[in-house]
């Protein structure tokens, strides 16, 4: 269940960014401040897009930013950032991105467990819509609750 991973300090709405790097960094900074990762993890998430392309853009307007556990994941963590305007990651089918979900996990098992909970929630287009259009942190927490 996503409510196990999301708390008010890892949610930021209507963030103003200039590009996809700043969008990824915004989500990573929330994980860092929450003690879930090291600074190296944020850089690894950016490097992953630079090296492998926009594979993190999973659906229209939605990017799932992450890196490998050994890149600096300390604890299981999830953050949600919505953007005040979309940015392009280079995904023809799904740009512009208006929501970045960042996650980290220190091991394979917790990585898979979190991804399953996230995938189950995001399979619903209605759930995606609620997150993308939320006007308050409380609205997000109620949706994942």
Rosetta constraint file for C-alpha pairs under 8 A:
AtomPair CA 1 CA 5 HARMONIC 7.77 0.50
AtomPair CA 1 CA 117 HARMONIC 5.41 0.50
AtomPair CA 1 CA 118 HARMONIC 7.79 0.50
AtomPair CA 1 CA 144 HARMONIC 7.67 0.50
AtomPair CA 1 CA 145 HARMONIC 7.95 0.50
AtomPair CA 2 CA 6 HARMONIC 6.25 0.50
AtomPair CA 2 CA 114 HARMONIC 7.86 0.50
AtomPair CA 2 CA 117 HARMONIC 6.06 0.50
AtomPair CA 2 CA 118 HARMONIC 6.46 0.50
AtomPair CA 2 CA 121 HARMONIC 7.67 0.50
AtomPair CA 2 CA 144 HARMONIC 5.76 0.50
AtomPair CA 2 CA 145 HARMONIC 7.27 0.50
AtomPair CA 3 CA 7 HARMONIC 7.38 0.50
AtomPair CA 3 CA 141 HARMONIC 7.04 0.50
AtomPair CA 3 CA 144 HARMONIC 5.55 0.50
AtomPair CA 3 CA 145 HARMONIC 5.20 0.50
AtomPair CA 5 CA 76 HARMONIC 7.74 0.50
AtomPair CA 5 CA 77 HARMONIC 6.23 0.50
AtomPair CA 5 CA 78 HARMONIC 5.73 0.50
AtomPair CA 6 CA 10 HARMONIC 6.50 0.50
AtomPair CA 6 CA 11 HARMONIC 7.45 0.50
AtomPair CA 6 CA 77 HARMONIC 7.98 0.50
AtomPair CA 6 CA 78 HARMONIC 6.12 0.50
AtomPair CA 6 CA 79 HARMONIC 6.62 0.50
AtomPair CA 6 CA 80 HARMONIC 7.99 0.50
AtomPair CA 6 CA 141 HARMONIC 7.34 0.50
AtomPair CA 7 CA 11 HARMONIC 6.96 0.50
AtomPair CA 7 CA 141 HARMONIC 7.33 0.50
AtomPair CA 8 CA 137 HARMONIC 6.32 0.50
AtomPair CA 8 CA 138 HARMONIC 7.88 0.50
AtomPair CA 8 CA 141 HARMONIC 7.74 0.50
AtomPair CA 9 CA 30 HARMONIC 7.16 0.50
AtomPair CA 9 CA 34 HARMONIC 7.16 0.50
AtomPair CA 10 CA 27 HARMONIC 7.90 0.50
AtomPair CA 10 CA 30 HARMONIC 5.20 0.50
AtomPair CA 10 CA 31 HARMONIC 6.60 0.50
AtomPair CA 10 CA 34 HARMONIC 7.13 0.50
AtomPair CA 10 CA 78 HARMONIC 7.09 0.50
AtomPair CA 10 CA 79 HARMONIC 4.70 0.50
AtomPair CA 10 CA 80 HARMONIC 6.40 0.50
AtomPair CA 11 CA 30 HARMONIC 7.59 0.50
AtomPair CA 11 CA 79 HARMONIC 5.79 0.50
AtomPair CA 11 CA 80 HARMONIC 4.85 0.50
AtomPair CA 11 CA 81 HARMONIC 5.94 0.50
AtomPair CA 11 CA 137 HARMONIC 6.50 0.50
AtomPair CA 12 CA 80 HARMONIC 6.41 0.50
AtomPair CA 12 CA 81 HARMONIC 4.92 0.50
AtomPair CA 12 CA 82 HARMONIC 6.58 0.50
AtomPair CA 12 CA 137 HARMONIC 7.34 0.50
AtomPair CA 13 CA 81 HARMONIC 5.69 0.50
AtomPair CA 13 CA 82 HARMONIC 4.78 0.50
AtomPair CA 13 CA 83 HARMONIC 6.61 0.50
AtomPair CA 13 CA 84 HARMONIC 7.79 0.50
AtomPair CA 13 CA 134 HARMONIC 7.65 0.50
AtomPair CA 13 CA 135 HARMONIC 7.29 0.50
AtomPair CA 13 CA 136 HARMONIC 7.21 0.50
AtomPair CA 13 CA 137 HARMONIC 7.38 0.50
AtomPair CA 14 CA 81 HARMONIC 7.54 0.50
AtomPair CA 14 CA 82 HARMONIC 5.21 0.50
AtomPair CA 14 CA 83 HARMONIC 4.54 0.50
AtomPair CA 14 CA 84 HARMONIC 4.21 0.50
AtomPair CA 14 CA 85 HARMONIC 7.84 0.50
AtomPair CA 15 CA 81 HARMONIC 7.02 0.50
AtomPair CA 15 CA 82 HARMONIC 6.19 0.50
AtomPair CA 15 CA 83 HARMONIC 4.64 0.50
AtomPair CA 15 CA 84 HARMONIC 5.46 0.50
AtomPair CA 16 CA 83 HARMONIC 6.06 0.50
AtomPair CA 16 CA 84 HARMONIC 5.54 0.50
AtomPair CA 16 CA 85 HARMONIC 7.12 0.50
AtomPair CA 17 CA 22 HARMONIC 5.66 0.50
AtomPair CA 17 CA 23 HARMONIC 6.01 0.50
AtomPair CA 17 CA 83 HARMONIC 7.16 0.50
AtomPair CA 17 CA 84 HARMONIC 7.92 0.50
AtomPair CA 17 CA 85 HARMONIC 7.88 0.50
AtomPair CA 17 CA 87 HARMONIC 7.93 0.50
AtomPair CA 18 CA 22 HARMONIC 6.55 0.50
AtomPair CA 18 CA 23 HARMONIC 7.92 0.50
AtomPair CA 18 CA 87 HARMONIC 7.23 0.50
AtomPair CA 19 CA 23 HARMONIC 6.47 0.50
AtomPair CA 19 CA 87 HARMONIC 5.55 0.50
AtomPair CA 19 CA 88 HARMONIC 7.01 0.50
AtomPair CA 20 CA 24 HARMONIC 6.16 0.50
AtomPair CA 20 CA 87 HARMONIC 5.78 0.50
AtomPair CA 20 CA 88 HARMONIC 6.28 0.50
AtomPair CA 20 CA 89 HARMONIC 5.66 0.50
AtomPair CA 21 CA 25 HARMONIC 6.07 0.50
AtomPair CA 21 CA 46 HARMONIC 6.25 0.50
AtomPair CA 22 CA 26 HARMONIC 6.03 0.50
AtomPair CA 23 CA 27 HARMONIC 6.70 0.50
AtomPair CA 23 CA 81 HARMONIC 7.85 0.50
AtomPair CA 23 CA 83 HARMONIC 7.71 0.50
AtomPair CA 23 CA 87 HARMONIC 7.99 0.50
AtomPair CA 23 CA 100 HARMONIC 6.93 0.50
AtomPair CA 24 CA 28 HARMONIC 6.20 0.50
AtomPair CA 24 CA 42 HARMONIC 7.62 0.50
AtomPair CA 24 CA 45 HARMONIC 7.22 0.50
AtomPair CA 24 CA 46 HARMONIC 6.71 0.50
AtomPair CA 24 CA 65 HARMONIC 6.49 0.50
AtomPair CA 24 CA 100 HARMONIC 6.93 0.50
AtomPair CA 24 CA 102 HARMONIC 7.45 0.50
AtomPair CA 25 CA 29 HARMONIC 5.92 0.50
AtomPair CA 25 CA 42 HARMONIC 6.21 0.50
AtomPair CA 25 CA 43 HARMONIC 7.99 0.50
AtomPair CA 25 CA 46 HARMONIC 7.65 0.50
AtomPair CA 26 CA 30 HARMONIC 6.64 0.50
AtomPair CA 26 CA 81 HARMONIC 7.18 0.50
AtomPair CA 27 CA 31 HARMONIC 6.68 0.50
AtomPair CA 27 CA 79 HARMONIC 5.82 0.50
AtomPair CA 27 CA 80 HARMONIC 6.46 0.50
AtomPair CA 27 CA 81 HARMONIC 5.92 0.50
AtomPair CA 27 CA 100 HARMONIC 6.83 0.50
AtomPair CA 27 CA 101 HARMONIC 6.87 0.50
AtomPair CA 27 CA 102 HARMONIC 5.53 0.50
AtomPair CA 28 CA 32 HARMONIC 6.17 0.50
AtomPair CA 28 CA 41 HARMONIC 7.64 0.50
AtomPair CA 28 CA 42 HARMONIC 5.19 0.50
AtomPair CA 28 CA 79 HARMONIC 7.64 0.50
AtomPair CA 28 CA 102 HARMONIC 6.45 0.50
AtomPair CA 29 CA 33 HARMONIC 6.06 0.50
AtomPair CA 29 CA 42 HARMONIC 7.32 0.50
AtomPair CA 30 CA 34 HARMONIC 6.18 0.50
AtomPair CA 30 CA 79 HARMONIC 6.43 0.50
AtomPair CA 31 CA 35 HARMONIC 6.38 0.50
AtomPair CA 31 CA 36 HARMONIC 5.21 0.50
AtomPair CA 31 CA 37 HARMONIC 6.05 0.50
AtomPair CA 31 CA 77 HARMONIC 6.39 0.50
AtomPair CA 31 CA 78 HARMONIC 6.88 0.50
AtomPair CA 31 CA 79 HARMONIC 6.33 0.50
AtomPair CA 31 CA 102 HARMONIC 7.87 0.50
AtomPair CA 31 CA 103 HARMONIC 7.70 0.50
AtomPair CA 31 CA 104 HARMONIC 8.00 0.50
AtomPair CA 32 CA 36 HARMONIC 5.68 0.50
AtomPair CA 32 CA 37 HARMONIC 5.06 0.50
AtomPair CA 32 CA 38 HARMONIC 6.07 0.50
AtomPair CA 32 CA 39 HARMONIC 6.67 0.50
AtomPair CA 35 CA 74 HARMONIC 7.39 0.50
AtomPair CA 35 CA 75 HARMONIC 7.54 0.50
AtomPair CA 36 CA 73 HARMONIC 6.43 0.50
AtomPair CA 36 CA 74 HARMONIC 5.17 0.50
AtomPair CA 36 CA 75 HARMONIC 4.69 0.50
AtomPair CA 36 CA 76 HARMONIC 6.34 0.50
AtomPair CA 36 CA 77 HARMONIC 5.49 0.50
AtomPair CA 36 CA 104 HARMONIC 7.19 0.50
AtomPair CA 37 CA 41 HARMONIC 6.22 0.50
AtomPair CA 37 CA 72 HARMONIC 5.56 0.50
AtomPair CA 37 CA 73 HARMONIC 4.42 0.50
AtomPair CA 37 CA 74 HARMONIC 4.76 0.50
AtomPair CA 37 CA 75 HARMONIC 6.65 0.50
AtomPair CA 37 CA 77 HARMONIC 7.95 0.50
AtomPair CA 37 CA 104 HARMONIC 7.06 0.50
AtomPair CA 38 CA 42 HARMONIC 7.50 0.50
AtomPair CA 38 CA 72 HARMONIC 4.93 0.50
AtomPair CA 38 CA 73 HARMONIC 6.41 0.50
AtomPair CA 38 CA 74 HARMONIC 6.90 0.50
AtomPair CA 39 CA 43 HARMONIC 6.87 0.50
AtomPair CA 39 CA 72 HARMONIC 7.26 0.50
AtomPair CA 40 CA 44 HARMONIC 6.16 0.50
AtomPair CA 40 CA 71 HARMONIC 6.28 0.50
AtomPair CA 40 CA 72 HARMONIC 5.66 0.50
AtomPair CA 41 CA 45 HARMONIC 6.29 0.50
AtomPair CA 41 CA 67 HARMONIC 6.64 0.50
AtomPair CA 41 CA 71 HARMONIC 5.14 0.50
AtomPair CA 41 CA 72 HARMONIC 4.64 0.50
AtomPair CA 41 CA 73 HARMONIC 6.33 0.50
AtomPair CA 42 CA 46 HARMONIC 6.58 0.50
AtomPair CA 43 CA 47 HARMONIC 6.12 0.50
AtomPair CA 44 CA 48 HARMONIC 6.02 0.50
AtomPair CA 44 CA 67 HARMONIC 5.79 0.50
AtomPair CA 44 CA 68 HARMONIC 7.90 0.50
AtomPair CA 44 CA 71 HARMONIC 6.32 0.50
AtomPair CA 45 CA 49 HARMONIC 6.79 0.50
AtomPair CA 45 CA 65 HARMONIC 6.21 0.50
AtomPair CA 45 CA 66 HARMONIC 5.27 0.50
AtomPair CA 45 CA 67 HARMONIC 4.95 0.50
AtomPair CA 46 CA 50 HARMONIC 6.42 0.50
AtomPair CA 47 CA 51 HARMONIC 6.00 0.50
AtomPair CA 48 CA 52 HARMONIC 5.76 0.50
AtomPair CA 48 CA 53 HARMONIC 7.48 0.50
AtomPair CA 48 CA 67 HARMONIC 6.79 0.50
AtomPair CA 49 CA 53 HARMONIC 4.78 0.50
AtomPair CA 49 CA 54 HARMONIC 5.80 0.50
AtomPair CA 49 CA 55 HARMONIC 7.36 0.50
AtomPair CA 49 CA 56 HARMONIC 7.39 0.50
AtomPair CA 53 CA 89 HARMONIC 7.96 0.50
AtomPair CA 53 CA 90 HARMONIC 7.18 0.50
AtomPair CA 54 CA 89 HARMONIC 5.66 0.50
AtomPair CA 54 CA 90 HARMONIC 5.64 0.50
AtomPair CA 54 CA 91 HARMONIC 5.52 0.50
AtomPair CA 55 CA 91 HARMONIC 7.77 0.50
AtomPair CA 56 CA 63 HARMONIC 5.24 0.50
AtomPair CA 56 CA 64 HARMONIC 5.11 0.50
AtomPair CA 56 CA 65 HARMONIC 6.02 0.50
AtomPair CA 57 CA 61 HARMONIC 7.50 0.50
AtomPair CA 57 CA 62 HARMONIC 5.65 0.50
AtomPair CA 57 CA 63 HARMONIC 4.06 0.50
AtomPair CA 57 CA 64 HARMONIC 6.32 0.50
AtomPair CA 57 CA 89 HARMONIC 7.40 0.50
AtomPair CA 57 CA 91 HARMONIC 6.72 0.50
AtomPair CA 57 CA 94 HARMONIC 6.56 0.50
AtomPair CA 57 CA 95 HARMONIC 7.78 0.50
AtomPair CA 57 CA 97 HARMONIC 7.57 0.50
AtomPair CA 58 CA 62 HARMONIC 5.97 0.50
AtomPair CA 58 CA 63 HARMONIC 5.86 0.50
AtomPair CA 58 CA 64 HARMONIC 6.93 0.50
AtomPair CA 58 CA 94 HARMONIC 7.34 0.50
AtomPair CA 59 CA 63 HARMONIC 7.34 0.50
AtomPair CA 59 CA 94 HARMONIC 5.62 0.50
AtomPair CA 60 CA 93 HARMONIC 7.02 0.50
AtomPair CA 60 CA 94 HARMONIC 3.95 0.50
AtomPair CA 60 CA 95 HARMONIC 6.32 0.50
AtomPair CA 60 CA 96 HARMONIC 7.44 0.50
AtomPair CA 60 CA 97 HARMONIC 7.05 0.50
AtomPair CA 61 CA 86 HARMONIC 7.52 0.50
AtomPair CA 61 CA 94 HARMONIC 5.77 0.50
AtomPair CA 61 CA 95 HARMONIC 5.84 0.50
AtomPair CA 61 CA 96 HARMONIC 5.53 0.50
AtomPair CA 61 CA 97 HARMONIC 3.79 0.50
AtomPair CA 61 CA 98 HARMONIC 5.01 0.50
AtomPair CA 61 CA 99 HARMONIC 6.17 0.50
AtomPair CA 62 CA 94 HARMONIC 7.48 0.50
AtomPair CA 62 CA 97 HARMONIC 5.42 0.50
AtomPair CA 62 CA 98 HARMONIC 6.42 0.50
AtomPair CA 62 CA 99 HARMONIC 5.10 0.50
AtomPair CA 62 CA 100 HARMONIC 6.01 0.50
AtomPair CA 62 CA 101 HARMONIC 7.68 0.50
AtomPair CA 63 CA 97 HARMONIC 6.52 0.50
AtomPair CA 63 CA 99 HARMONIC 6.39 0.50
AtomPair CA 63 CA 100 HARMONIC 4.83 0.50
AtomPair CA 63 CA 101 HARMONIC 6.26 0.50
AtomPair CA 64 CA 100 HARMONIC 5.89 0.50
AtomPair CA 64 CA 101 HARMONIC 4.88 0.50
AtomPair CA 64 CA 102 HARMONIC 5.68 0.50
AtomPair CA 64 CA 103 HARMONIC 7.57 0.50
AtomPair CA 65 CA 100 HARMONIC 6.77 0.50
AtomPair CA 65 CA 101 HARMONIC 6.08 0.50
AtomPair CA 65 CA 102 HARMONIC 4.49 0.50
AtomPair CA 65 CA 103 HARMONIC 6.51 0.50
AtomPair CA 66 CA 102 HARMONIC 5.78 0.50
AtomPair CA 66 CA 103 HARMONIC 5.45 0.50
AtomPair CA 66 CA 104 HARMONIC 6.18 0.50
AtomPair CA 67 CA 71 HARMONIC 6.56 0.50
AtomPair CA 67 CA 104 HARMONIC 7.10 0.50
AtomPair CA 68 CA 72 HARMONIC 7.87 0.50
AtomPair CA 68 CA 73 HARMONIC 7.64 0.50
AtomPair CA 68 CA 104 HARMONIC 7.90 0.50
AtomPair CA 69 CA 73 HARMONIC 5.00 0.50
AtomPair CA 69 CA 74 HARMONIC 7.98 0.50
AtomPair CA 69 CA 104 HARMONIC 6.86 0.50
AtomPair CA 69 CA 105 HARMONIC 5.79 0.50
AtomPair CA 69 CA 106 HARMONIC 4.77 0.50
AtomPair CA 69 CA 107 HARMONIC 6.03 0.50
AtomPair CA 69 CA 108 HARMONIC 7.77 0.50
AtomPair CA 70 CA 106 HARMONIC 7.19 0.50
AtomPair CA 72 CA 106 HARMONIC 7.97 0.50
AtomPair CA 73 CA 104 HARMONIC 5.48 0.50
AtomPair CA 73 CA 105 HARMONIC 5.61 0.50
AtomPair CA 73 CA 106 HARMONIC 5.01 0.50
AtomPair CA 74 CA 104 HARMONIC 7.84 0.50
AtomPair CA 74 CA 105 HARMONIC 7.04 0.50
AtomPair CA 74 CA 106 HARMONIC 5.57 0.50
AtomPair CA 75 CA 104 HARMONIC 7.08 0.50
AtomPair CA 75 CA 105 HARMONIC 5.72 0.50
AtomPair CA 75 CA 106 HARMONIC 5.64 0.50
AtomPair CA 76 CA 103 HARMONIC 7.55 0.50
AtomPair CA 76 CA 104 HARMONIC 5.60 0.50
AtomPair CA 76 CA 105 HARMONIC 4.30 0.50
AtomPair CA 76 CA 106 HARMONIC 6.44 0.50
AtomPair CA 76 CA 110 HARMONIC 6.85 0.50
AtomPair CA 76 CA 111 HARMONIC 7.64 0.50
AtomPair CA 77 CA 103 HARMONIC 5.40 0.50
AtomPair CA 77 CA 104 HARMONIC 5.15 0.50
AtomPair CA 77 CA 105 HARMONIC 6.42 0.50
AtomPair CA 78 CA 101 HARMONIC 7.04 0.50
AtomPair CA 78 CA 102 HARMONIC 5.67 0.50
AtomPair CA 78 CA 103 HARMONIC 4.31 0.50
AtomPair CA 78 CA 104 HARMONIC 6.60 0.50
AtomPair CA 79 CA 101 HARMONIC 5.62 0.50
AtomPair CA 79 CA 102 HARMONIC 5.14 0.50
AtomPair CA 79 CA 103 HARMONIC 6.33 0.50
AtomPair CA 80 CA 99 HARMONIC 7.29 0.50
AtomPair CA 80 CA 100 HARMONIC 6.01 0.50
AtomPair CA 80 CA 101 HARMONIC 4.61 0.50
AtomPair CA 80 CA 102 HARMONIC 6.52 0.50
AtomPair CA 81 CA 99 HARMONIC 5.71 0.50
AtomPair CA 81 CA 100 HARMONIC 5.21 0.50
AtomPair CA 81 CA 101 HARMONIC 6.34 0.50
AtomPair CA 82 CA 98 HARMONIC 5.72 0.50
AtomPair CA 82 CA 99 HARMONIC 4.33 0.50
AtomPair CA 82 CA 100 HARMONIC 6.37 0.50
AtomPair CA 82 CA 131 HARMONIC 7.94 0.50
AtomPair CA 82 CA 132 HARMONIC 6.24 0.50
AtomPair CA 83 CA 98 HARMONIC 4.95 0.50
AtomPair CA 83 CA 99 HARMONIC 6.01 0.50
AtomPair CA 84 CA 98 HARMONIC 7.30 0.50
AtomPair CA 85 CA 98 HARMONIC 6.33 0.50
AtomPair CA 86 CA 95 HARMONIC 7.73 0.50
AtomPair CA 86 CA 96 HARMONIC 4.84 0.50
AtomPair CA 86 CA 97 HARMONIC 4.92 0.50
AtomPair CA 86 CA 98 HARMONIC 4.57 0.50
AtomPair CA 87 CA 95 HARMONIC 7.16 0.50
AtomPair CA 87 CA 96 HARMONIC 5.00 0.50
AtomPair CA 87 CA 97 HARMONIC 5.28 0.50
AtomPair CA 87 CA 98 HARMONIC 6.85 0.50
AtomPair CA 88 CA 95 HARMONIC 5.30 0.50
AtomPair CA 88 CA 96 HARMONIC 4.76 0.50
AtomPair CA 88 CA 97 HARMONIC 6.14 0.50
AtomPair CA 89 CA 95 HARMONIC 6.56 0.50
AtomPair CA 89 CA 96 HARMONIC 7.23 0.50
AtomPair CA 89 CA 97 HARMONIC 7.19 0.50
AtomPair CA 90 CA 95 HARMONIC 6.89 0.50
AtomPair CA 91 CA 95 HARMONIC 5.37 0.50
AtomPair CA 91 CA 96 HARMONIC 8.00 0.50
AtomPair CA 98 CA 132 HARMONIC 7.00 0.50
AtomPair CA 99 CA 132 HARMONIC 6.16 0.50
AtomPair CA 104 CA 111 HARMONIC 7.20 0.50
AtomPair CA 105 CA 110 HARMONIC 5.93 0.50
AtomPair CA 105 CA 111 HARMONIC 5.06 0.50
AtomPair CA 106 CA 110 HARMONIC 7.26 0.50
AtomPair CA 106 CA 111 HARMONIC 7.43 0.50
AtomPair CA 107 CA 111 HARMONIC 6.17 0.50
AtomPair CA 108 CA 112 HARMONIC 6.22 0.50
AtomPair CA 109 CA 113 HARMONIC 6.17 0.50
AtomPair CA 110 CA 114 HARMONIC 6.07 0.50
AtomPair CA 111 CA 115 HARMONIC 6.23 0.50
AtomPair CA 112 CA 116 HARMONIC 6.12 0.50
AtomPair CA 113 CA 117 HARMONIC 6.51 0.50
AtomPair CA 114 CA 118 HARMONIC 6.13 0.50
AtomPair CA 115 CA 119 HARMONIC 5.88 0.50
AtomPair CA 116 CA 120 HARMONIC 6.10 0.50
AtomPair CA 117 CA 121 HARMONIC 6.38 0.50
AtomPair CA 118 CA 122 HARMONIC 6.05 0.50
AtomPair CA 119 CA 123 HARMONIC 5.89 0.50
AtomPair CA 120 CA 124 HARMONIC 7.70 0.50
AtomPair CA 121 CA 127 HARMONIC 6.68 0.50
AtomPair CA 121 CA 144 HARMONIC 7.78 0.50
AtomPair CA 122 CA 127 HARMONIC 6.13 0.50
AtomPair CA 122 CA 128 HARMONIC 5.82 0.50
AtomPair CA 123 CA 127 HARMONIC 7.85 0.50
AtomPair CA 124 CA 128 HARMONIC 6.56 0.50
AtomPair CA 125 CA 129 HARMONIC 6.13 0.50
AtomPair CA 126 CA 130 HARMONIC 6.19 0.50
AtomPair CA 127 CA 131 HARMONIC 6.34 0.50
AtomPair CA 127 CA 143 HARMONIC 7.28 0.50
AtomPair CA 128 CA 132 HARMONIC 6.15 0.50
AtomPair CA 129 CA 133 HARMONIC 6.07 0.50
AtomPair CA 130 CA 134 HARMONIC 5.77 0.50
AtomPair CA 130 CA 140 HARMONIC 7.50 0.50
AtomPair CA 130 CA 143 HARMONIC 7.19 0.50
AtomPair CA 131 CA 140 HARMONIC 5.95 0.50
AtomPair CA 131 CA 143 HARMONIC 7.60 0.50
AtomPair CA 134 CA 139 HARMONIC 5.90 0.50
AtomPair CA 134 CA 140 HARMONIC 6.20 0.50
AtomPair CA 135 CA 139 HARMONIC 6.82 0.50
AtomPair CA 136 CA 140 HARMONIC 6.74 0.50
AtomPair CA 137 CA 141 HARMONIC 6.27 0.50
AtomPair CA 138 CA 142 HARMONIC 6.02 0.50
AtomPair CA 139 CA 143 HARMONIC 6.26 0.50
AtomPair CA 140 CA 144 HARMONIC 6.42 0.50
AtomPair CA 141 CA 145 HARMONIC 5.68 0.50
